[in-house]
Amino acid sequence: MSRGIVEILLLCGIGAAVVYVFTDIIAAAVYPGFSYSDQAVSELFAIGAPTSYFVVPLFTASSALLLAFSVGVAFTSGGSRARQLLAWMFAASAIDAIILWNLYPMHMRGEERTFTDLMHLVFAANPFVLVTLIISIFAFRNAFRRFTQVILAAVLLLSVFGFSYATAVDTNGATPGLGLIERLGQYLYQLWQVTLVAVLLRTSRSADAPRTRF
């Protein structure tokens, strides 16, 4: 595959992050009465939510771009098993998310819970996100490795806080700060992903990629 096509595939990683964040911010802004700081992202595409009609297609597009990015990661693995595994984990994360957006949206707060809501929790957990961070600690060196370790610690901590709201969401209780906690974790991961794209583009363009400081 030509370098140009590989670079386009890598840039899809930035596109995926931008589309996701843009969609979240715009949907939260146009949803009447929605609290960006207190309500979860999942509520933007919940069954019956007024923003689901455009959130689902755009989130799906974001995940499709992530899937394309995983191909780019595979082609820049340089024979590294860790980076090849990283590519598979990005692909798995994208597929998990596509299933979540399209097949298992949650019900709006106060409505009866069904099997769909249970499956929503299963796919929303998306363990592949954390796995990509863990693998990257072994796949890269120096500055980017340290950066990844910081992001992993932050995302883990925020995830624990976020899941502590599960019962309140299920029982239609108050969830002060849920939106900010969840989004901070997600946006930090998107920042990490964009940084990874920059690292991969740099190393793919370098004649001495194996000796790069990353």
ChimeraX attribute file (.defattr): number of C-alpha atoms within 10 A of each C-alpha:
attribute: neighborCount
match mode: 1-to-1
recipient: residues
	/A:1	7
	/A:2	7
	/A:3	13
	/A:4	9
	/A:5	11
	/A:6	21
	/A:7	20
	/A:8	14
	/A:9	23
	/A:10	28
	/A:11	21
	/A:12	25
	/A:13	29
	/A:14	22
	/A:15	18
	/A:16	26
	/A:17	23
	/A:18	17
	/A:19	17
	/A:20	20
	/A:21	17
	/A:22	12
	/A:23	20
	/A:24	20
	/A:25	13
	/A:26	12
	/A:27	21
	/A:28	20
	/A:29	13
	/A:30	11
	/A:31	15
	/A:32	10
	/A:33	8
	/A:34	15
	/A:35	16
	/A:36	19
	/A:37	16
	/A:38	16
	/A:39	22
	/A:40	22
	/A:41	20
	/A:42	21
	/A:43	21
	/A:44	26
	/A:45	25
	/A:46	22
	/A:47	19
	/A:48	14
	/A:49	16
	/A:50	16
	/A:51	20
	/A:52	20
	/A:53	14
	/A:54	14
	/A:55	23
	/A:56	20
	/A:57	15
	/A:58	19
	/A:59	25
	/A:60	23
	/A:61	17
	/A:62	26
	/A:63	29
	/A:64	20
	/A:65	22
	/A:66	29
	/A:67	26
	/A:68	23
	/A:69	28
	/A:70	27
	/A:71	20
	/A:72	26
	/A:73	28
	/A:74	21
	/A:75	21
	/A:76	21
	/A:77	19
	/A:78	13
	/A:79	10
	/A:80	12
	/A:81	12
	/A:82	17
	/A:83	22
	/A:84	19
	/A:85	20
	/A:86	24
	/A:87	24
	/A:88	19
	/A:89	22
	/A:90	25
	/A:91	22
	/A:92	19
	/A:93	23
	/A:94	26
	/A:95	18
	/A:96	19
	/A:97	23
	/A:98	22
	/A:99	17
	/A:100	24
	/A:101	24
	/A:102	13
	/A:103	12
	/A:104	23
	/A:105	26
	/A:106	27
	/A:107	21
	/A:108	20
	/A:109	16
	/A:110	11
	/A:111	12
	/A:112	10
	/A:113	14
	/A:114	10
	/A:115	9
	/A:116	16
	/A:117	17
	/A:118	14
	/A:119	17
	/A:120	19
	/A:121	16
	/A:122	14
	/A:123	19
	/A:124	17
	/A:125	15
	/A:126	17
	/A:127	14
	/A:128	18
	/A:129	18
	/A:130	19
	/A:131	16
	/A:132	23
	/A:133	24
	/A:134	16
	/A:135	16
	/A:136	20
	/A:137	18
	/A:138	11
	/A:139	20
	/A:140	18
	/A:141	15
	/A:142	11
	/A:143	10
	/A:144	19
	/A:145	18
	/A:146	13
	/A:147	14
	/A:148	24
	/A:149	15
	/A:150	12
	/A:151	19
	/A:152	23
	/A:153	13
	/A:154	15
	/A:155	23
	/A:156	13
	/A:157	13
	/A:158	20
	/A:159	17
	/A:160	12
	/A:161	15
	/A:162	20
	/A:163	15
	/A:164	13
	/A:165	17
	/A:166	15
	/A:167	11
	/A:168	13
	/A:169	19
	/A:170	17
	/A:171	13
	/A:172	13
	/A:173	13
	/A:174	12
	/A:175	18
	/A:176	13
	/A:177	17
	/A:178	25
	/A:179	18
	/A:180	19
	/A:181	21
	/A:182	22
	/A:183	21
	/A:184	16
	/A:185	20
	/A:186	20
	/A:187	16
	/A:188	15
	/A:189	21
	/A:190	19
	/A:191	16
	/A:192	19
	/A:193	20
	/A:194	20
	/A:195	17
	/A:196	20
	/A:197	22
	/A:198	16
	/A:199	15
	/A:200	20
	/A:201	19
	/A:202	14
	/A:203	18
	/A:204	19
	/A:205	11
	/A:206	12
	/A:207	10
	/A:208	9
	/A:209	14
	/A:210	11
	/A:211	9
	/A:212	13
	/A:213	11
	/A:214	16
